[in-house]
Amino acid sequence: MSRKVVRSSKFRHVYGQPVKADQCYDDIRVSQMTWDGNFCSVNPKFLAIVVESSGGGAFLVLPLSKTGRLEKSYPVVSGHTAPVLDVEWCPHNDHVIASGAEDCNVMVWAVPEAGLIRSLNEPLVTLEGHSKRVGIVSWHPTAQNLLLSAGCDNLVTVWDVGVGQASISLDDLHPDAIYSTVWNQDGSLLCTACRDKRVRLFDPRAGGKVANELPRPHEGSRPVRAVVVNDGKLLTTGFSRMSERQVALWDPRNPEEPLTLQELDTSSGVLLPYYDPDTNVVYLTGKGDSSIRYFELTGEAPFVHYLSMFSSKDSQRGGGWMPKRGLDVSKCEIARFYKLHERKCEPIAMTVPRKSDLFQEDLYPDTAGPDPAMTAEEWLSGKNADPILISLKDGYTPQKTREFKVNKSLLEGPKRSHLSHDRVQQGGLGLEQLSEDLKRLQATVSEQERRISELEHLVKK
């Protein structure tokens, strides 16, 4: 009798562990919008969550330490005139965040060093050019100042935020609404999933010429999602004709047949994949699901290996993934998911069980750091560059405000999109001015506290 051999993997025993109740973010009115988005973005300093808002669109920005019950008067970012559909932190500046909304606008915001002390209504730049709601915003992974937006007008736009202008606009590539966009690791290619059931892989600088295309990766009528994994392969999630959820891996050079295709279950939520290039692990979460599945990708058949599943009793409305530099390496944490409930956000740590307290080099290869590898001009001229890597051996310490280069002569031109060059300073989009405003406000608050203390002293007498 043959004995089944268990595949060896250092990630086979990865387990999800929710934080204690007092480490959650409570009393948050998470957005009720039906858009299949994450509604959440996180970095080593801040957590952003799209929330319900009357008369417009808004999202919260919380310092990671701001756990527990949130007071009702807590300030929000509220410049959109319709519900916000997507937010994403800039990978090269932990104080800059972009948002897309149903008002057809993309806005870029700067958050003060200490977080918000009053509601933020004035974006640093408003990027106008879409004619329908903008459901996707995505920063370029290696080039400074570049932001991609896409949505229901079938338009893909790459903005140079430093000058407030669209550098690339592709309006004839997609015949229908765009469900998802994702850059490959060095930002040389973009992968999109469209309502026409096609997944396209292309270089936006090539004028819309599609390099590779999957004509119909999943037979079902529900939305498809795709990510670019190592070796240029594409991992897709979708539905079969019988409405079973599927995950598949493709070699885009041979789009006729998948390298592997697995059926998962019959739930109705769209599976949103998150891929970690450092560990080659992909996590699948679905809106309305109460579980997170994770798989390891390898170079040999069957290519996609099921690892395990984290389950809880509460379904999720969305969630965000912490960049690798924000994880706790002392606890062998390889991923952290910020799960959105109806009224709270719950961090869930994905951990590899290890007995040693030493740094585990095999779990933490050098990872993408916060420094851009090139300028927007270099990328637009055709240059590609891998991310600048950093070591996590001694942990990651968030740095001070980073440089954000701006071409002021273009800012003063007639085509700029509501961008005030006076507010775009070194360190990223007006943070110096905001820091001065914050200091003045803190001084005012201190003076008020001093007066209150004097009055209390008099009352006691």
N, C-alpha and C positions, 0 to 999 in steps of 0.2 A: 504494500500500500504506500503510495507516494504521500509525502508530507508537504503541506503547503508552506512555501517559504514566504515569510513576512518581509516586505521591502524595508531596507534600512534607511532611516531618515532622521536627522536631528530635530525635525519639526513634527515628528509623528505624535508627540505627546503635548503639543501646544494646547493650552486651555485658556478660556476667557474668564476673567474675574471682575465682576462689577465692584466699584468702590463702595465704601460704606455710605449710609444715607446722608450723613452730614457733609460728605464730599461731593454731593450732587448739586445741581443748580435748579432750585425749586421756584414755583410760582411764576413760570414763564408761559405766556400765551403763544405757543408755537403756531406758526401759520397754518391755516386750514386749506390753503390752495391745493387744487388737484394736480398741479404740475408734478411730473416725476423727476423732481430734483432733490438735492441733498438738504437745502435750506439751512446749511450749517457749514462753517469753515473755521479751522483752528490752526494756530501756530504756537511756538513756544512762549508767547506772551499773552495772547488774547484769544477769546472764543467769540465768534459772531454767529447769531441765530436770527433767522427771519421770523418776525412775530406779526400777530394780528394788529392792524392799525386802522383807525377810523379816518376816512378822508384822505387816504394816500397809502404809501408803502413805507415800511420801517423795518429796521433790524437792530438788535442789541449788540453791543460790543462790551464784553466783560473781561477784566483781567482774570487769568486762570485761578488766582487766589480768591476770587469773589464767589465762594461757594455758599450754600445754604439758601434761605428764603430771600427772594429778591423783592425789595420794596416797590410798591406800585408807581412811585414817582421817579424811578430810576430813568436817567436820560437815554434816548434812543437816537439812531441816525435816521432822519426822516425827511429826505429831500425829494423823493419820488412822489408823483401825484397818483400812482396806481400801485397795486401790490408788487412787492419785490419777489422775483422768482429765483435769483441765484446770487450768491456772494462768493468771493474768493480772495484770500490774502495774497499779496505780492510775495513771491518766494525770495525776493532780494531785499525786501524792506518790511520788517514785522509791524510797521505802523501804517502801511498803505493797504487799502482794501478797495476792490471794485465791486459794483453791484449792477445787475440788469433787472428790468421791471416791465410790467405791462404797459407803462407809459411810453414805450419804444426807446427809452433813453438808457445809456450806460453812464454811470457816474463813478468817479474815483475820489476817495476820501482819505484824509490823514487823521490818525488818532493820536492824541497827545501821549507823552511818555507814561503818565499815570492813569491813562484811560479817560473816559468821559466824565466830566463833572456837571455838564449841562448838555441838553440835546443839540445834536449837530445837524443843522439844516442847510448849510452852504457847502456843496461839494467843491473840491479843488478844480475839477474839470468835469464838464458835461459833454459827452460824446454823442452827437446827434447824426443819424443817418439811416436808422432802421425805420421801416414803415409799419411794422407789427411788433408784438411783444417780444422782448429779448429774454430768452430763457437760459442762455448759456454765456458765461464770461470765463475766460481761461487765460492766465498769464503765460507768457513764453518761459520755458524752463531755464534757458541759458542766456538769453539776450535781455539787456536792460531796457525797461520802459515799454515793452511791447505787450499789448493786450488784445486778445481775440474775443469777438462777440459773435453770436449767431442766434437765430430764432425762427419765428414762424413766417417771416417774409422770404425765406429760402436764401438769405444773404449771409455770407461769411465775410467778416471785416477784421482786418488786423490794424490796430491803432498804434500810432506812436504817441504815447501819453505825454511825453515831454513837450511836444509841440501841439497837442490837441487835434491831430488830423488823422484821417484814414490813410494809411500807407498802401494797403491792399484791400480791394473790394471785389469779391467774386459773387456775381448775382445770377450767373447762368449755369452754374455747376450743379445745383440741386433743383430739381423740378418741384419739390414739395418741402414741407417743414422739416427742420433738422432736429433730430432727437438728442444727439450727443456729439461732442467733439473732444478729442484728446491728442496731445502732442506725443511724439515718441521721445525717447530719453534726452536726445540732444537738440530737439526742436527743429530738426531738418524736415520732418514730415508731419502731416496732420491726418488724423483718421476721423471720419465722420460717419454717423449712421443717420439715414434719412427715412422719411415716411414711405418712399418708393421702394423700400425693402433692400436697398443697396448699401453696402459699406464701402466707402472710398478711402484710399490711401494716396495722398498727393503732397506735393510741395506747393504751398500757397504762392511762392514767388514765381512759379512757372506759368502763371496766367491761367490757372484752372485746368491744366493738363493732368489727368488722372494717371498716376503711375500704376496702381493696381486696384482691382475692384472685385468685391464678392457680390455676385448678382442677386442672390437670395440665400443668405446663410441659414435662415430658419424659415420653415414653411408656413408658420402661423401668421395671423394678421396683426398680432400685438407688436408693440415697439421692440426694436433690437438695440442693444448696447454693445460697444466694442472698445477694446484697449489694445495698444501695441505693447508686446512683451519682448523679452530678449530674443536676439537672432532675427528680429524683424517680423516675427509671427504675429498673428492677430487672434485674440481671444474674444469670442462673442457670446452674448446671452440672448435668448429669445424664446419662442414658443413653437411647438409642433402644431400640425393640423388639428390634433386632438386637444390643443391648449395645455399640453404638458410643458413645463419649463425645462429649458435645455441650456447646456454650456458646451461650446465647441472651440477647438483650436484649429487654425488655418495657416497654411503656407500661402501667402498672397501670390506667389509665382505659379501656384497650381490651385486655382479657385474652384475647380469642379467638385472636388471631394475634400471634406475636412480630414485633418490628421486624426482627430478623435471627436466624437460627439456623445454626450451623456445626458440622459433624461433624469431630472431631479424629483419633481413632484407636480401636482396639479393646482398649485396656488395661482392666484391671478395677478399678484404684484410683479411689476417689472424688476428684474434683477439688476442691481447697480454694481458693477465690478470695480474693485480697487486692487491695483497691482503694485507690489513692492519689488522693485528691480534688484534690491540688495539680497533678498532671501529667495527670490523666485516664487513667492507665495502670493496667491490671489484670493481675495475675500469677496464673497457675494452677499449682499444685503438687498432686501426688497422692501418697498414701502408697504406697510401693513403686516410685514413678517414679524415674528418674535424670535428669529434665529439669525445667526451669521454662519455661513458655511465657509470653510477655507480649504484650498487645494494647493499642492506643490506642483510646479511645472518642471519637467525634465526634458532632456534631449532624446530619450528613447521611448518607444511605445510602451504604454498607452499615453504618454506625454503629460496627461493631467491626472494627478493622483489625489484622491480624496483623503484629507487628513482627519478632520473632525468637524463638529458643529457646536457652536455656543447657542443655548436656548434659554429663554426666560418667558415669563407668563405675559409680559406686556409687549404689545406690538409697537413698531417704530414708525414715526412720521418722516424720518430722514436721519441724517447724521453726517459727521465729518471725521476725517482721519488726521491724526497728528503727524506732521513731518518727522522723519526719523531722528532729527537732531533734538526733538523735544521729548524723547522717551527717557525712561529711567533705566540706564544700562546696568546699574547695580542690582536690579531685580530681574535681569534677563528679559526685559519687556521688548518685544519685537514689533508691536503695533498697539495703537490705542484708538478705539472708536468712541466718538461722542454721540451717544444714541439719544434721539429726540423722542420724548413721550408727548402726551397731550399737554401736560403742564410742567414738564421738567426736562433737564438734560442729564444723562447718566453716563459718565465715562466707564468704558470697559477695557481693561488691559489684557492684551494677548501675550502670554508668558511661556517661555520654554523652561521647564523645571530643571534646575541645575543646583547641585549641592555647594559648589565652590562659590566663594565670594569674590574671586578674582575676575578681571575683565575677560569676557568670552570673545576672543578675536574671531572665532568662526561664525558667531552670530552677528557681529557688527563689522563688516568690511567698511572701508572708507565710503562715506555717503555724500550726497550732494549738500554743499554748504550754501550760505546766503550770498556769496559773491557772484555776480554775473560773469560769464565767461567772455562776453563781447558786448559791444554797443548795438543799439538798434540799427544804426547805419551799416555796420559790418554785416549783420544778418541779412538786411535788405539787399545788400550788394552781392549776396551769394555765399558768404562765408558760413561755415558750420563749426561748432566747437562743443566738445563734451563738457558736462558740468564740472565745476571746480570742486574737488572732493575734500572733505575734512575727516579727521579721525575723531571717534567718540570715546577714545580710551580714557580720557580724564573728564568725560561728560562735556556737555555743550553749555556755554555761558552766553546768553543773548547779548549781543553787542549794542553799542550806542547807535544812534541814527546813522543810516548809510547814505552815501552820496547818490544824488539823483541828477544826472546831467541834463541840461535844458538848452535848447537853441533859442535864445531870446529874440533873434531877428525874425524867426518864423512865428513866434508867439504874437508879434505885433502885426502880422499880416492880416488881410481881410477874411481869410478862410478859417481862422482859428475857431474852435468850438467852445465858447464860454470859458476860456482859460485865462486867468489873471496871472501874468508873469511875475507880478510883484509877490505872489504867494507861492511861487515855485522856487524854493531855496535849496541850497546844498543840504543833503541829508534826506531829500525826498519830499517834494511837494508841500512846502510851507510849514514844515514841522518846527523850524526855528521861530517863526512868528507865533505859532500855536503855543510853543513853550513859554514865550514871553507873556501871552495872554493868560496862560495857566498860572504863572508866577503872580501876576497881578490879582487874579481871582483868589489865589491862596492867601495872599496878603490881606485882601478884603475879608475873607472868612475868618482869618486869625484875629483881625480887629473886632469883628462882630462877636467872636467867642470871648475876647477880653472884656468887652462891654457887658455881655451877659453875666460873666463871672463877677464883675463889680456889682451889678444889680443884685445878684443872688447874695453876695456878701452883705449888702445894705439891708436886704430883706431879713436875713438872719439876725442882724443887729436889732 
